[in-house]
Structure formats: C-alpha cells, structure tokens
Amino acid sequence: MDSPLPQFLRELGFVLLEHRGDGLFAFLSPQPAWLNSLWNLSADFHQGIAITEKSPFLENFLVEADAFWASHQNGLCESETWIETSDTGKEVPLKAIALQFDGKRVLALHSPEPQFRERVQLLQTARNALLEHERLQREIQKKEILLHCIIHDLSQPLSVMSVAFDSMEEESVSERGKGLLALGRKATDQQLSMIRDILQVFSSDLKASLAGMDTSEAAPNLLVSARTVHASMSSVFASKNIQLRLDVPDDARLNWQVRGESSRIERIFSNLLENALRYSPPESQVTIRLSSDSEYVRAEVDDEGPGLPKDLPPSQIFSLFSKGKEGGGKAGLGLYFCRLTVERWGGSISCESLPTKGSRFWFRLPKASAVEKARTEKTKPITAVNDKGSPKKKSHPMRILLADDQDEIRLLTTNQLERSGHSVLPVANGKEAFEAARRERFDVVLLDEDMPVLGGLQALKAIRELPKESVPKSIIALTGYNSEPDRARLQAAGFDFVIGKPFRLDMLERLLGGDTGAEPNKIAESAEPPKAQGSPFSNVLDRVGGDEKLARQMVATFLRDTPPRIKGIANAAQQKNGSSLASLAHALKGSVAIFGAVEAHEFSERLQEAGRRNDFGEAASLAKQLEEEIAKLEANLRGYAGRERSRATGTRSKTKRRHSGPKRSS
Amino acid sequence: MIQKKICMLGAFAVGKTSLVRRFVESIFSDTYQTTVGVKIDKKVMQLEGTDVTLILWDLYGDDDFQRIRWSYFKGAAGYLLVADGTRKATLEKALDLEERARKEVGAVPFVFVLNKSDLAEEWEIDSEAEAKLRSRQWTVLRASAKNGDGVEEAFMELTRKMMR
C-alpha cells in the first residue's frame, strides 16, 4: 500500500520532487505556479529538472540530503530558509525537506511565507532592541566622559584659587583682607561642593558605588545627622521668621543607627529642609520628626506651606530636573539626589500633602544590622587611603618630586612645600617626572593624573618599573576626578595615596606625615578618640614603633606648628570663620590624638563641629580651654623631649643604623 | 565562464546585505532590515580581461538567534569578513568568526571590510586596532555601502585573491 505521506504533504502545500539520479528530479505532485515563476518552467514540464542549475542553495543542500538518503534513516533532513527572487522581482522564502517513502528519495519544497514573515518581524524587533541598547550604552559612556571633562575643567581654576588662598593666608594681610580671604575661601568651598553634587547625581560610577554599602564610616546615626542639620540651619529659618523644630521621642534606648553615610544623610536633610523653607510662609513652623520601628528609622520634614500640587505625583517630584509647580527650586537636582541616595541604601522616600495644611516629605532607611556594622568597621576609609600602609618612619624634610602641567599649581605647590621645609623638584609632565625619578631617588612623588606627553598613570607605571632602589617611598596621585570610584581606580592602579584636586595643603601635609607620623590615614580621617595611656611622649613613641628620633621630630614639628594653629583657631572663633575653624581644629585634633591628649582632642573635635555648623556660641570659650590644654601638652613635651634627648644620646648610633634609608636633604 | 562562490560573514547589522546590494544593484537603503535565512545573488565582473561570475551568499548575521551553518561554506572560494566601524563589538565578533571559519573550512581567502566609513564621527575602531589586523597580513579595507566607497574594491580584491 502506498504511503499516505505524499498526500498529506501535498495538502500542506509541499511540492514533491523525486530524485531520479544523475542530478535530475521529477515532479510527484502538480507544478505550482510560484515554482514555475521562480525556476522559469513551462506549465507542463515533464522532463527531469536539474535542480542544482536552478538553485545554488539546493545544490548545497543536496550534499546533506544525499548523505541522509544514503543512510536510509527514518525521519527527515530539513534545510534552513533561503530566499529566491522570481522573474517579477518578488522575493520568495523557501524551505526544503529530504525524506524517503515507498523506496523513493524525495525532496519536498514549500514556501513558508506567513511563518517566515513572522520570524523576520520577531528577529527585526529583537535586533533593533539590541542596536538601541548598544546605542544608549555608547551615549551614556560619551556623556560620562564629557561630564568628567567638564568637572575636571571646572575644578582646575578652583585648584589655583585654593592654593592661592593658602599662600595669601601666610602673608601679612590686614584684618579686612583676612575677612575677604575667608569669603573667597568660603565661595571656593561652596563651588567645590556644587561640583561634587553634580558629579554625585550624574555619575554612573557613583551609582555603582552606591549600589553596595558605603563603607566610609561606621553606621551613621540619623539622630546625630538630624541634630547637626537642625543646628546649622536654624538661623537660616529664623532669618525668615520660620521656626525649625526637632521632634524626637525621649527614649534613650532607641537605636538611630542606619545604613548609609552621614555626610549624605545630612545632605538629604538639608535638601528636604531647603525645600520646606522655600514653600513655608513667615510665622510658620517646619518640624523634623524621627521615629523608629524594628527594621527602619523614619525621618519626616513637615511644613505649613501650600501643600503639594494636586496634579504632580510624588514620583515626579523626586524625578530629575523636577522643579515643583512654581519652579521655586534651583536645578531640580536636590530631591532627585535624595531619592537616588536613599534608594541605593535600601530605603524609600516620598511626600504627601497634610490633611489641614502643608506637606510632609519623609524617608526611611534600614537600621544598620550587626553584620553590616562589623563589615563597616572592618573597612578603611577610602579618602586618601592606602592599604599598603603609610611610610611609617617619616622624618622631615623630604625630597619631593612634583609633576603638574599647570604652571600656577606647580609654582604655588612648590612654594608651599618648600616653606614647609621640603625640597621640591617641580616638573611639567610625566615624562620629565620619570626622567627625574630615574636620575634621583625621591621620598615622595606627586603626580597629576592628567598631563601632556606622559600622563600620571603612565608615569606611575614607568617609575614603578625602575630598579627597586630608585622607586620612591610614596607615589601620590593628584586628580581632578575626585569621586570615590575614581580614587579606588587610582589606588588599584598602584598609587599609594590619592588626593582629589583642589586639595588643601594641610591635607597634603598630613598625608606626607608632617604632624601625624605613623598613621596619617587614621589620624587624618578617623574619628576614633585617643586613649590616655602613659605620657604624651611614650604615646607617640609607641605609635612610631619606638623610633626615638622620629618621635622627637614629631614633637618638634608639633611644637613648631601648634602655636600658629592655636592662634588661628582663636582668630577663626573670634571672626566667626566656620570653615577655617573647622579646618584648623580638624588638623589639631589629628595632631593631639597621637599624643593621647584626650581633653585637647575633645575640645578640638567640638571646635571642628562648631566650625562646620557655623555655631559660634561656645567657640571662643572652647578655643580658650583648648589653648590651656595645649599649653599643658607643650610644657610636658618640651620637658620630656629634653629628657629623651639626653637619654637618647646613648642610643644615637642604633637610631642611625635604623635610618639607613636614603639621605633627605632640604 | 569562471564562477566563484563568495560568502558574506559578520555580526548582525554590520551591512553585509547592503554591501551586496550596493555591489550588485548599486542601491542602498538607510533602513535596517535584518536578514533571515540565506539570499544568493550573482554578479559578473571583469578581472584583467576575464569574466568572473561571483555567486554571492549573503548569510544572516551570526548571533544568539541564528548560528552560522558552516556547510554553507562548501565550495566557497572566499569570503568577505565584515565589521561595522562604528561598533567596536562587531570587530570582536568578526575575529571570532574568522577563527571559527579557519577551523571549520580551512584557509579560505578573505578580505576584511570595515563598513560604514561614511560615519567617520562615530568611528570606534581606532587606527591601532586596524594596524593590528593588518599586522596579521590580512587585507583590510574601509568601505561604505551607503556611498559606495571601497565596495567595488573589496570584491575586486577578494576576486584577485581567489584567482591566484
């Protein structure tokens, strides 16, 4: 009995051709018109068709088909779709199947037009989507590069201004001049802060870093942040006759530690409060309210303004460039920054109109878990950090190679470093830096990241490849790209430290070990209070691993540098110069910590906070108390250093042997 | 009459079909139309006084949706390896395909075409990468199916290689 398959295939629209040998095929089914048109056949073609002459594709497929027929396997051998063009120019998709039945070698052809069109549409959509995705990725990449260039270019003039202010502060300037300098310094800091904000909002690098936990400090306390911002902004509210209240449950057992990072939490509070201030009428109140449950800490900012626009959903209020109905905001970045930051920390943020009047903006953050805290405590701060350890036995002065292509930066930084007693060789690009490092061994090499001829990274690589005895002890990157991922990138590239530009020279000084000695990272960045153990000199001796010479040098440096700092702190407190007060107190706090001066450390810290908050209520009194503590410390160190000097005489030769490193000349 | 089979090989949307259309029909469309399956064209060209019929196998772009069947290369005298100069990833893909072609069909003459040379501002394949290709003793040509630059030359150069 004949197989029912041919009939079945015919009904499905297949054309059946039997392979007769010698490359010729004969129809087993009626000739369809579309095939006649494609292969230019007459309607009643009864001779064998040389298929290989009609279709190069089938010529290729017949190799597979022949192998299939020869194998006498059951089943079938199917081609992919190919396209042939008819004499009218119409493109026809075709598919071929080789099979066997009733002892015949059969080629079944059909045109799967609808399925083919559907498949084309599907693949077209998929590939268009892939192309669009690629295009967007390229676009984002280009914008990020552009953004970094802009940020870099904006930062450069600030570098000049910042260093110029540093230099001018050391000149004899009239009181009025000092006030103007403080004003200039403040404006510079403000602009720097704005640049950082822009970078924070837009940089996908930052987004990537926020995707994980910020590990730059131990779990921050939301109550402390709220108090800080409340204290700093109360006067602004008062100036507009608006009362700013802080409403916190009176329960000491409550834990306010959250996931996040304190400076950004403070920025979130500031943004929400600025927003509330913008819409609050005079004689009204704005209230910061905190509450806590088992998993989250929630903060609310309530105002008594007009409430939210009815046609603006909360999600839109927190979107990019949203400016509210009256356009009262600035660039529309503030609330977007809040949302981005809170959500990256696993929290949420929203707003609503209050039942009677006003609006409520709120956010909540997950409480810091014990695991996270442990992880946070283990992680070192990333700013100006190296994990390889700092140059532990450092003495002044140092031989420093400075490479920066900007004349002003190079000139001023050189001047400052030389005033600090260092010997500096300034060069203008990475190539000159490499050549200098090849000729002479430096204690520290400062490399600008962006330089002509040879950039900082390339210069670093070249210097690192020098013979071991020529490699400097520390190679520090100076960079205008000052986001955390950028700093991490430069550290990963092999820099010992990374300093973002514009930088304060006191920071560089601390980094170079000027008055912090053994552990500049910790001293400069850590808020860890000192422990009062033993005498101040034994504390510092302990910190520098018993290196008496270095300890004495640190004492000498401290005795030399502290009086002007104390004077500066007193002046800043008197002139209500917050940034200067915070900066000087911060620097002094680091210095006294290494001597285990607990009281001096505490007063410095309080002054630093007062400076940051521009709260000068207690500043003068704190400065006075700090001065008294410092006086005690100085007296102790002077006396102790003298005793150590005589005691150390007998060990001088040992000390010298320990310092068999390169000679440092001033 | 001499006949030579040529395959077009490359990632999707690099312009294989456009190069064939420009070469065979002297036309170009700005709209991207993905190729599904195989399309075969013919073009007769003269090389040093000899007519050569090129059988052009325009193969779909190799990607996760459609994998190249190396059986299509049976009888091929050469192939054009095509990358999109404005998409660096297609260069990587082309290098991968060349390696696979070498394994599957042996040493077949080919010409490396960096298509879309008209889009100079979006060009992503730098001269260093191009020099690297040339350092492999490959023939590397820039072409534009859109304005026709380098298209004829690419097919001519491949034909020359195939006729050697």
HADDOCK unambig.tbl for C-alpha pairs under 7 A between the chains (distance, minus, plus):
assign (segid A and resid 60 and name CA) (segid B and resid 72 and name CA) 6.92 0.50 0.50
assign (segid A and resid 80 and name CA) (segid B and resid 37 and name CA) 6.49 0.50 0.50
assign (segid A and resid 81 and name CA) (segid B and resid 37 and name CA) 4.90 0.50 0.50
assign (segid A and resid 81 and name CA) (segid B and resid 38 and name CA) 6.74 0.50 0.50
assign (segid A and resid 82 and name CA) (segid B and resid 37 and name CA) 4.98 0.50 0.50
assign (segid A and resid 82 and name CA) (segid B and resid 38 and name CA) 4.51 0.50 0.50
assign (segid A and resid 82 and name CA) (segid B and resid 39 and name CA) 5.87 0.50 0.50
assign (segid A and resid 83 and name CA) (segid B and resid 38 and name CA) 6.12 0.50 0.50
assign (segid A and resid 83 and name CA) (segid B and resid 39 and name CA) 5.07 0.50 0.50
assign (segid A and resid 84 and name CA) (segid B and resid 39 and name CA) 6.81 0.50 0.50
assign (segid A and resid 120 and name CA) (segid B and resid 36 and name CA) 6.16 0.50 0.50
assign (segid A and resid 124 and name CA) (segid B and resid 33 and name CA) 6.93 0.50 0.50
assign (segid A and resid 124 and name CA) (segid B and resid 34 and name CA) 5.62 0.50 0.50
